[in-house]
Amino acid sequence: MTNTNAVHLYTDGSCLGNPGPGGYGVVLEYNGHSKELSAGFTCTTNNRMEMLACIEGLRALKRACHVVITTDSQYVKQGIEKWMAGWKRNGWRTAAKKPVKNQDLWQQLDTELQRHTVRWDWVKGHSGHPQNERCDELARAAASGSKLREDKGYQPNPE
């Protein structure tokens, strides 16, 4: 996949407390154009917001694309590249036979990824990467905004 013909999707999630109010931020770049997306939720987790940023960024693409997703979330990157195939084989259960956390979002992300050719890149958070810093700003602003929605898939963990 060449970077010149790819949509660049930069993502970040934020949570004010974990769990707590959270938000995601997305910057999409293609052929000199840029689009930003964000939303906030009343009670969620950082991992859910990291995942939702990827999902919503991919959903914004109207047709199949070559996509380079840049995230600072090892949870999302490793989930896709290392763990998801096994979870699917095991009926969305971990190696310890427990239900996969955030299964609703993993399944949505899996569905969105099927439409595209994707390369995953990781960047260290808060390291000065301009688009990652912008995504962080968008996510934090959404998490602290006045238009928070309910994260209907969030399930408090009784443990």
C-alpha positions in Angstrom: 0.0 0.0 0.0 1.4 3.3 -1.0 0.9 6.2 1.4 0.2 8.7 -1.4 -3.0 7.0 -2.4 -4.1 6.2 1.2 -6.5 7.9 3.5 -4.7 8.7 6.7 -6.9 8.1 9.7 -5.5 9.5 13.0 -7.3 8.5 16.2 -7.3 9.1 19.9 -9.6 8.5 22.8 -9.8 10.2 26.2 -11.5 9.5 29.5 -11.8 11.9 32.4 -11.6 9.2 35.0 -11.6 5.6 33.9 -14.5 5.0 33.8 -15.9 8.4 33.5 -16.9 11.0 30.8 -15.0 10.2 27.7 -14.6 11.2 24.1 -12.9 10.4 20.8 -11.1 12.5 18.2 -10.4 11.7 14.6 -8.5 13.4 11.9 -9.0 12.1 8.3 -6.6 13.3 5.6 -6.7 12.5 1.9 -5.3 14.3 -1.1 -4.8 17.6 0.7 -8.2 17.6 2.4 -8.8 17.1 6.1 -11.9 16.3 8.2 -12.2 16.1 12.0 -14.7 14.1 14.0 -15.4 13.9 17.7 -18.1 13.0 20.2 -18.4 12.7 24.0 -20.1 10.2 26.2 -21.3 10.4 29.8 -19.7 7.2 31.2 -17.3 5.0 29.3 -13.6 3.9 29.3 -10.5 5.1 27.6 -10.2 1.8 25.7 -13.8 2.1 24.4 -13.1 5.6 23.1 -9.8 4.5 21.4 -11.8 1.9 19.6 -14.8 4.1 18.8 -12.4 6.6 17.2 -11.2 4.0 14.7 -14.8 2.8 14.1 -16.2 6.2 13.4 -13.2 7.2 11.3 -13.7 4.1 9.1 -17.5 4.7 8.9 -16.9 8.2 7.6 -15.4 6.7 4.4 -18.1 6.3 1.8 -16.2 3.7 -0.3 -13.6 1.1 0.1 -10.2 2.7 0.6 -6.5 2.0 1.4 -6.3 3.4 4.9 -3.3 4.0 7.2 -4.6 4.1 10.8 -2.3 5.9 13.2 -3.2 5.3 16.9 -1.4 5.7 20.2 -3.4 2.7 21.6 -1.5 -0.5 21.8 -4.8 -2.1 23.0 -6.5 -1.4 19.7 -3.5 -2.2 17.5 -2.6 -5.5 19.3 -6.3 -6.4 19.5 -6.6 -6.3 15.8 -3.2 -7.7 14.8 -2.7 -10.3 17.6 -5.8 -11.2 19.5 -8.9 -10.8 17.3 -8.5 -13.9 15.2 -8.3 -16.1 18.3 -11.2 -14.4 19.9 -13.3 -15.0 16.8 -12.2 -18.7 16.7 -13.1 -19.0 20.4 -16.6 -17.5 20.0 -15.5 -14.1 21.4 -13.9 -15.6 24.4 -10.4 -15.1 25.7 -7.8 -17.8 26.1 -9.0 -18.0 29.8 -12.6 -18.7 28.4 -13.9 -15.3 29.6 -16.0 -13.1 27.4 -13.9 -10.5 25.5 -14.2 -7.1 27.0 -15.7 -4.5 24.6 -16.9 -7.3 22.3 -19.6 -4.9 20.8 -16.9 -2.5 19.6 -14.5 -5.2 18.5 -17.2 -6.7 16.3 -18.1 -3.2 14.9 -14.4 -2.5 14.2 -14.0 -5.9 12.5 -17.0 -5.2 10.3 -15.6 -1.8 9.3 -12.2 -3.2 8.6 -13.6 -5.7 6.1 -14.5 -2.8 3.7 -10.9 -1.5 3.5 -7.3 -2.4 3.1 -5.7 -1.2 6.3 -2.2 -0.7 7.7 -1.9 0.0 11.4 0.8 2.4 12.6 1.5 3.2 16.3 2.7 6.5 17.6 3.7 7.3 21.2 1.0 9.4 22.8 1.8 13.0 23.8 5.1 12.9 21.8 4.4 15.9 19.6 2.9 14.1 16.6 0.7 16.9 15.2 -2.3 14.8 14.2 -2.2 12.7 17.3 -2.0 15.9 19.4 -5.0 17.3 17.5 -7.0 14.1 18.0 -6.2 14.3 21.7 -7.5 17.9 21.9 -10.7 16.8 20.1 -11.2 13.8 22.4 -10.6 15.8 25.6 -12.9 18.6 24.4 -15.6 16.1 23.6 -15.3 14.4 26.9 -15.7 17.7 28.8 -18.4 19.1 26.5 -22.0 19.7 27.2 -23.4 17.4 24.5 -22.5 14.0 26.0 -24.3 10.9 24.9 -24.8 7.6 26.6 -22.3 4.8 25.7 -25.0 2.1 25.4 -22.4 -0.6 25.1 -20.5 0.3 28.3 -20.9 -2.3 31.0 -19.5 -1.5 34.4 -17.2 -4.3 35.4 -18.2 -5.7 38.9 -14.7 -7.0 39.6 
